[in-house]
């Protein structure tokens, strides 16, 4: 495989990626590809300089890397947390949303559309659009709207229109479909801010590059904190945006001009183990008769197919129909994964693992109680992997976990899902019964 293919410069990552889109969208895809190459890769008109400046002044980068004292003692390894939950908006999503909205400005677009699942990307896009004075519409599945009401309100506070999607199960897959339909009819004036490293080229490469500051900072901060790169990096994986964000500089050091050097030993990145933790849901089995996979583990159980404009690993039945996915975390509830991440797993550079809903909820409570940090349910999957690992010391001496988002948005879901289970470390729930029940 050529270096260009490995990095996705031609839109392919091994046999994954590509541009499987309707003919009507090709002019917009070609226009976006040209803009990505000129403004992002070549920094034309100082685009990347302005992006980095806005990330610092509006977003609050860099985010800290801090030692988790109680988790370090519990697992017998040095656990460090990359605090993307402290980025403006409470999640890593602002990196990409701000980058794409700014790129739309440079392209002369007048309107922003986006999809969202957990609401983090929708919130980040609404904030970025307001910051750059651009009208914004967000498509969101009805089921996710009900699961993520605080984030829906945050989007509307920022002036975005939120369009409910009632087809299918009303989750992220259907929201992407509707946003694609909107974009297909408004391409001359509208830019689609896709929320993960999925979709047709150049989206997977472009979204990865806007999230690249996460890994660049992690490398530099690791050398400053403990004198070397981490032995392992752990991140949750749905579509894969935070995963590729914190993996990218370990896979492709210096892959973007202007990236901060980490001053580590040349080639040391190859010794860093990378773990993508998927949502195992309630089971890794699939029910083809019902068209349901009670998990969102495309890397672990999916097969090669096409979803939302790219060839990748997807959850599908024997006829190639996309199956409905499931996760207690709406942000991981997606039937596919980014093509670059699928290729890195095939190559053996990234190890795909998974944890189930119960383990994720226990990790949600554990980080809250032990470290005083309420994580997003997505992030809780990455933290659960430390607990589920037979021997965490095998991960190495220094382990970095990407805290991709904060859990404020998940409190209603966490209350509801915790009440259904007998979790050993959950707080007492009878206080709700004493004051009128959960609803």
C-alpha positions as CSV (number, residue, x, y, z in Angstrom):
1,X,0.0,0.0,0.0
2,X,1.4,3.4,-0.9
3,X,1.9,6.1,1.7
4,X,-0.8,8.2,-0.1
5,X,-3.3,5.3,0.2
6,X,-2.4,4.7,3.9
7,X,-3.1,8.3,4.7
8,X,-6.2,8.6,2.6
9,X,-4.8,11.2,0.3
10,X,-6.7,9.6,-2.6
11,X,-9.8,8.9,-0.5
12,X,-8.9,5.3,0.1
13,X,-7.6,3.5,3.2
14,X,-6.6,0.1,1.9
15,X,-9.8,-1.2,0.5
16,X,-12.0,1.1,2.5
17,X,-13.1,4.7,1.9
18,X,-14.0,6.2,-1.5
19,X,-16.9,8.3,-2.7
20,X,-20.1,6.3,-3.1
21,X,-22.5,9.2,-3.5
22,X,-25.3,10.2,-6.0
23,X,-24.1,12.0,-9.1
24,X,-25.9,15.2,-7.9
25,X,-23.5,15.4,-4.9
26,X,-20.3,15.0,-6.9
27,X,-19.8,18.7,-7.7
28,X,-20.1,19.5,-4.0
29,X,-17.7,16.7,-3.1
30,X,-15.2,17.9,-5.7
31,X,-15.5,21.5,-4.5
32,X,-15.0,20.4,-0.8
33,X,-12.0,18.2,-1.8
34,X,-10.4,21.2,-3.5
35,X,-11.0,23.4,-0.5
36,X,-9.6,20.7,1.9
37,X,-6.4,20.4,0.0
38,X,-5.9,24.2,-0.4
39,X,-7.0,25.5,2.9
40,X,-6.3,22.6,5.4
41,X,-3.3,20.8,3.8
42,X,-1.6,23.8,2.3
43,X,-2.8,26.6,4.7
44,X,-3.9,28.8,1.8
45,X,-4.8,32.3,3.0
46,X,-3.6,31.4,6.5
47,X,-6.7,29.2,7.1
48,X,-5.0,26.8,9.5
49,X,-3.5,29.7,11.4
50,X,-6.9,31.2,11.9
51,X,-8.4,27.8,12.9
52,X,-5.7,27.2,15.5
53,X,-6.2,30.7,16.9
54,X,-9.9,30.3,17.2
55,X,-9.5,26.8,18.8
56,X,-7.3,28.5,21.4
57,X,-9.3,31.7,22.1
58,X,-12.9,30.3,21.5
59,X,-12.4,26.6,22.2
60,X,-10.0,26.8,25.1
61,X,-7.2,24.5,23.7
62,X,-5.0,23.0,24.8
63,X,-7.0,20.7,27.1
64,X,-5.1,19.3,30.1
65,X,-3.6,15.8,30.5
66,X,-3.9,14.8,34.1
67,X,-3.1,11.8,36.3
68,X,-6.1,9.9,37.7
69,X,-4.9,9.1,41.2
70,X,-7.5,6.6,42.3
71,X,-7.7,4.8,39.0
72,X,-3.9,4.5,38.9
73,X,-4.0,2.9,42.4
74,X,-6.9,0.6,41.4
75,X,-5.3,-0.8,38.3
76,X,-1.6,-0.7,39.2
77,X,-0.7,1.4,36.2
78,X,-0.2,5.1,35.7
79,X,-3.6,6.3,34.3
80,X,-3.7,9.7,32.6
81,X,-6.9,11.3,31.3
82,X,-6.9,13.6,28.2
83,X,-9.6,16.0,29.2
84,X,-11.5,16.8,26.0
85,X,-14.5,17.2,28.3
86,X,-13.0,20.5,29.3
87,X,-13.1,21.9,25.7
88,X,-15.7,24.6,25.2
89,X,-19.1,22.8,24.8
90,X,-18.0,19.8,26.9
91,X,-16.7,17.5,24.2
92,X,-14.0,17.0,21.5
93,X,-16.6,17.7,18.8
94,X,-15.9,21.5,18.7
95,X,-12.5,20.8,17.0
96,X,-14.2,19.5,13.9
97,X,-17.3,21.7,14.0
98,X,-15.3,24.9,14.2
99,X,-12.9,23.7,11.5
100,X,-15.7,22.9,9.1
101,X,-17.8,26.0,9.8
102,X,-14.7,28.1,9.2
103,X,-13.9,26.2,6.0
104,X,-17.5,26.9,4.8
105,X,-16.9,30.6,5.4
106,X,-13.7,30.4,3.3
107,X,-15.7,28.5,0.6
108,X,-18.3,31.3,0.5
109,X,-21.1,29.1,1.8
110,X,-24.1,30.8,3.5
111,X,-25.7,28.0,5.5
112,X,-24.7,25.1,7.7
113,X,-26.5,21.7,8.1
114,X,-25.4,18.9,10.4
115,X,-26.6,15.7,11.9
116,X,-26.3,14.6,15.5
117,X,-26.7,11.5,17.7
118,X,-25.8,12.3,21.3
119,X,-26.2,15.9,20.6
120,X,-22.6,16.7,21.2
121,X,-21.8,17.3,17.5
122,X,-25.1,19.2,17.1
123,X,-24.3,21.4,20.1
124,X,-20.7,22.0,18.9
125,X,-21.9,22.9,15.4
126,X,-24.6,25.2,16.7
127,X,-21.9,27.0,18.8
128,X,-19.5,27.3,16.0
129,X,-22.1,28.5,13.6
130,X,-23.2,31.2,16.1
131,X,-19.6,32.1,16.7
132,X,-19.1,32.6,12.9
133,X,-22.5,34.2,12.4
134,X,-23.9,31.5,10.1
135,X,-27.5,30.1,10.0
136,X,-27.6,26.4,11.1
137,X,-30.0,23.5,10.9
138,X,-29.5,20.2,12.8
139,X,-31.1,16.9,12.0
140,X,-31.6,14.6,15.0
141,X,-33.5,11.3,15.4
142,X,-36.7,11.6,17.5
143,X,-35.4,8.8,19.8
144,X,-32.2,10.7,20.4
145,X,-34.0,13.9,21.0
146,X,-35.9,12.2,23.8
147,X,-32.6,10.8,25.2
148,X,-30.7,14.1,24.9
149,X,-33.1,16.9,25.7
150,X,-30.5,19.2,27.4
151,X,-28.4,19.2,24.3
152,X,-31.4,19.9,22.1
153,X,-32.1,22.9,24.2
154,X,-28.5,24.0,24.0
155,X,-28.6,23.9,20.2
156,X,-31.8,26.0,20.2
157,X,-30.3,28.5,22.7
158,X,-27.4,29.0,20.1
159,X,-30.0,29.8,17.5
160,X,-30.0,26.5,15.5
161,X,-33.1,24.9,14.1
162,X,-33.5,21.3,15.3
163,X,-35.3,19.1,12.8
164,X,-36.7,15.8,14.3
165,X,-36.2,12.7,12.1
166,X,-39.1,10.2,12.6
167,X,-38.2,7.5,10.1
168,X,-36.6,4.2,11.2
169,X,-35.6,4.0,14.8
170,X,-35.0,7.7,14.9
171,X,-31.2,7.5,15.6
172,X,-28.0,8.8,14.1
173,X,-28.2,6.7,10.9
174,X,-31.5,8.2,9.9
175,X,-30.4,11.7,10.9
176,X,-27.4,11.4,8.5
177,X,-29.7,10.2,5.7
178,X,-31.9,13.2,6.1
179,X,-29.0,15.6,6.3
180,X,-27.6,14.1,3.1
181,X,-31.0,14.7,1.4
182,X,-31.0,18.4,2.5
183,X,-27.4,18.9,1.3
184,X,-28.2,17.3,-2.1
185,X,-30.7,20.0,-2.9
186,X,-28.8,23.0,-1.5
187,X,-25.2,22.3,-2.3
188,X,-24.6,25.7,-3.9
189,X,-25.2,27.6,-0.7
190,X,-24.9,25.0,2.0
191,X,-22.1,23.1,3.7
192,X,-22.8,19.8,5.5
193,X,-20.7,19.6,8.7
194,X,-20.5,15.8,9.1
195,X,-19.8,14.8,12.7
196,X,-17.4,11.9,12.5
197,X,-14.6,10.3,10.4
198,X,-17.3,8.7,8.1
199,X,-18.8,9.6,4.8
200,X,-17.3,10.1,1.3
201,X,-13.8,11.5,0.8
202,X,-12.6,14.0,1.9
203,X,-14.7,13.9,5.1
204,X,-12.8,11.0,6.9
205,X,-9.4,12.7,6.3
206,X,-10.7,16.2,7.0
207,X,-12.5,15.4,10.2
208,X,-9.4,13.5,11.4
209,X,-7.2,16.4,10.7
210,X,-9.4,18.9,12.5
211,X,-9.2,16.5,15.6
212,X,-5.5,16.0,15.2
213,X,-4.7,18.6,18.0
214,X,-5.9,16.0,20.5
215,X,-3.0,13.6,19.8
216,X,-0.5,16.3,19.1
217,X,-1.1,17.7,22.6
218,X,-1.2,14.3,24.2
219,X,2.3,13.5,22.8
220,X,3.8,16.7,24.0
221,X,2.1,16.6,27.4
222,X,3.1,13.0,27.9
223,X,6.7,13.8,27.4
224,X,6.4,16.7,29.8
225,X,4.5,14.7,32.4
226,X,6.3,11.4,32.5
227,X,9.2,11.8,30.1
228,X,8.0,9.5,27.3
229,X,5.1,8.7,25.1
230,X,2.4,6.5,26.7
231,X,2.6,2.8,26.4
232,X,-1.1,2.6,25.5
233,X,-3.9,5.0,24.4
234,X,-7.5,4.0,24.9
235,X,-10.5,5.7,23.3
236,X,-14.2,4.8,22.7
237,X,-15.2,4.2,19.1
238,X,-18.6,4.7,17.4
239,X,-18.0,6.4,14.1
240,X,-14.5,7.1,15.4
241,X,-13.9,10.9,15.5
242,X,-12.3,11.0,19.0
243,X,-10.5,7.8,18.3
244,X,-8.8,9.0,15.2
245,X,-8.3,12.4,16.9
246,X,-6.1,10.9,19.6
247,X,-4.6,8.2,17.5
248,X,-3.6,10.2,14.4
249,X,-0.3,11.5,15.5
250,X,0.7,8.1,16.8
251,X,-0.2,6.6,13.4
252,X,1.0,9.4,11.1
253,X,3.5,11.7,13.0
254,X,3.6,15.2,11.6
255,X,0.9,14.4,9.2
256,X,-0.3,18.0,9.0
257,X,2.0,21.0,8.6
258,X,2.3,23.1,11.7
259,X,1.6,20.3,14.2
260,X,3.4,20.9,17.5
261,X,6.5,18.6,17.8
262,X,6.5,16.4,20.9
263,X,10.3,16.0,21.1
264,X,10.0,12.2,21.6
265,X,12.4,9.7,20.1
266,X,11.9,9.4,16.4
267,X,9.8,6.3,15.6
268,X,8.7,5.9,19.3
269,X,5.1,6.3,18.1
270,X,5.2,2.7,16.7
271,X,5.6,1.3,20.2
272,X,2.4,2.9,21.5
273,X,-0.5,0.4,21.6
274,X,-3.9,1.8,20.4
275,X,-7.2,0.4,21.7
276,X,-10.6,1.3,20.1
277,X,-13.3,0.4,22.6
278,X,-16.7,-0.3,20.9
279,X,-20.2,-0.5,22.4
280,X,-20.9,-4.2,23.0
281,X,-24.5,-3.2,23.9
282,X,-26.5,-6.1,25.4
283,X,-25.1,-8.8,23.2
284,X,-22.7,-9.3,20.2
285,X,-25.2,-11.6,18.6
286,X,-27.4,-10.3,15.7
287,X,-31.0,-10.9,15.0
288,X,-31.2,-11.0,11.2
289,X,-35.0,-11.8,11.2
290,X,-35.7,-8.5,13.1
291,X,-32.9,-6.6,11.4
292,X,-31.4,-5.7,14.8
293,X,-27.9,-5.9,16.2
294,X,-28.1,-5.2,19.9
295,X,-24.6,-3.6,19.8
296,X,-22.7,-1.0,17.9
297,X,-19.5,-3.0,17.5
298,X,-18.9,-2.6,13.7
299,X,-15.1,-3.3,14.0
300,X,-15.7,-6.4,16.2
301,X,-18.6,-8.0,14.4
302,X,-19.3,-6.0,11.2
303,X,-18.5,-6.9,7.6
304,X,-17.4,-5.0,4.6
305,X,-20.1,-2.8,3.0
306,X,-21.1,0.7,2.0
307,X,-22.7,3.2,4.4
308,X,-23.2,6.9,3.9
309,X,-20.8,7.3,1.0
310,X,-17.9,5.1,2.0
311,X,-16.9,1.5,2.0
312,X,-16.1,0.3,5.5
313,X,-17.1,-2.2,8.2
314,X,-20.9,-2.1,8.8
315,X,-23.5,-4.0,10.7
316,X,-25.6,-5.7,7.9
317,X,-27.6,-8.8,7.2
318,X,-26.9,-11.4,4.5
319,X,-28.6,-9.3,1.9
320,X,-26.5,-6.2,2.6
321,X,-29.3,-4.4,4.4
322,X,-28.0,-2.2,7.2
323,X,-29.1,-3.4,10.6
324,X,-30.4,-1.3,13.5
325,X,-27.6,-0.8,16.1
326,X,-27.9,-0.3,19.9
327,X,-25.9,1.2,22.7
328,X,-26.8,2.7,26.0
329,X,-24.8,5.6,24.6
330,X,-26.5,7.4,21.8
331,X,-23.2,8.8,20.5
332,X,-21.9,5.3,19.8
333,X,-25.3,4.0,18.4
334,X,-24.2,3.8,14.8
335,X,-24.1,0.8,12.4
336,X,-20.7,1.7,10.8
337,X,-17.3,3.1,11.5
338,X,-14.7,5.4,9.8
339,X,-12.9,3.7,6.9
340,X,-9.4,4.7,8.2
341,X,-10.1,3.1,11.6
342,X,-11.4,-0.1,9.8
343,X,-8.2,-0.3,7.9
344,X,-5.9,0.3,10.9
345,X,-7.7,-2.6,12.6
346,X,-7.1,-4.8,9.6
347,X,-3.5,-3.8,9.5
348,X,-3.1,-4.7,13.2
349,X,-2.1,-1.1,14.2
350,X,-5.2,-0.7,16.3
351,X,-6.9,-3.3,18.4
352,X,-10.7,-3.3,18.5
353,X,-12.2,-4.4,21.8
354,X,-15.7,-3.9,23.3
355,X,-17.5,-3.7,26.6
356,X,-21.2,-4.1,27.2
357,X,-23.8,-1.6,28.5
358,X,-23.5,-2.7,32.2
359,X,-19.7,-2.3,32.2
360,X,-20.0,1.2,30.7
361,X,-22.6,2.3,33.3
362,X,-20.4,1.0,36.1
363,X,-17.4,2.9,34.7
364,X,-19.7,6.0,34.5
365,X,-20.3,5.8,38.2
366,X,-16.7,4.8,39.0
367,X,-15.1,7.8,37.4
368,X,-17.7,10.1,39.0
369,X,-17.1,8.7,42.5
370,X,-13.4,8.1,42.4
371,X,-12.1,11.1,40.4
372,X,-14.9,13.6,40.6
373,X,-15.4,13.6,36.8
374,X,-18.8,12.7,35.3
375,X,-17.9,11.3,31.9
376,X,-20.1,11.0,28.8
377,X,-21.5,7.5,28.4
378,X,-19.4,7.2,25.3
379,X,-16.3,7.9,27.3
380,X,-17.4,5.4,29.9
381,X,-16.8,2.6,27.4
382,X,-13.1,3.5,27.2
383,X,-12.8,3.6,31.0
384,X,-14.7,0.3,31.3
385,X,-12.0,-1.4,29.3
386,X,-9.5,-0.9,32.1
387,X,-11.8,-2.7,34.5
388,X,-12.7,-5.4,32.1
389,X,-9.1,-6.1,31.1
390,X,-7.8,-9.3,32.8
391,X,-4.6,-7.7,33.8
392,X,-4.4,-3.9,33.2
393,X,-0.7,-3.9,34.0
394,X,-0.2,-5.7,30.6
395,X,-1.2,-2.4,29.0
396,X,2.1,-0.9,30.1
397,X,3.3,1.6,32.7
398,X,1.6,4.7,31.3
399,X,-1.9,4.5,29.9
400,X,-3.8,7.5,28.5
401,X,-7.6,7.4,28.2
402,X,-9.4,10.0,26.1
403,X,-12.2,11.6,28.1
404,X,-14.1,12.5,24.9
405,X,-16.9,14.4,26.6
406,X,-18.6,15.2,29.9
407,X,-21.7,13.4,31.1
408,X,-24.1,16.3,31.9
409,X,-26.0,15.5,28.8
410,X,-26.4,11.8,29.8
411,X,-27.8,12.3,33.3
412,X,-31.4,11.5,32.4
413,X,-30.3,8.4,30.5
414,X,-28.0,7.4,33.3
415,X,-30.8,7.7,35.9
416,X,-33.1,5.7,33.7
417,X,-30.6,3.0,32.8
418,X,-29.2,2.7,36.3
419,X,-32.7,2.2,37.8
420,X,-33.1,-0.8,35.5
421,X,-30.0,-2.6,36.7
422,X,-28.4,-3.9,39.9
423,X,-25.1,-2.2,39.5
424,X,-22.6,-2.8,42.4
425,X,-21.3,0.8,42.5
426,X,-24.5,2.8,41.6
427,X,-25.8,5.3,44.2
428,X,-29.0,4.6,46.0
429,X,-32.0,5.3,43.7
430,X,-34.7,5.3,46.3
431,X,-34.4,9.0,46.7
432,X,-36.5,9.3,43.5
433,X,-39.2,7.0,44.9
434,X,-39.4,9.2,48.0
435,X,-40.0,12.2,45.8
436,X,-42.5,11.0,43.2
437,X,-40.6,8.4,41.2
438,X,-38.3,8.7,38.2
439,X,-40.9,10.3,36.0
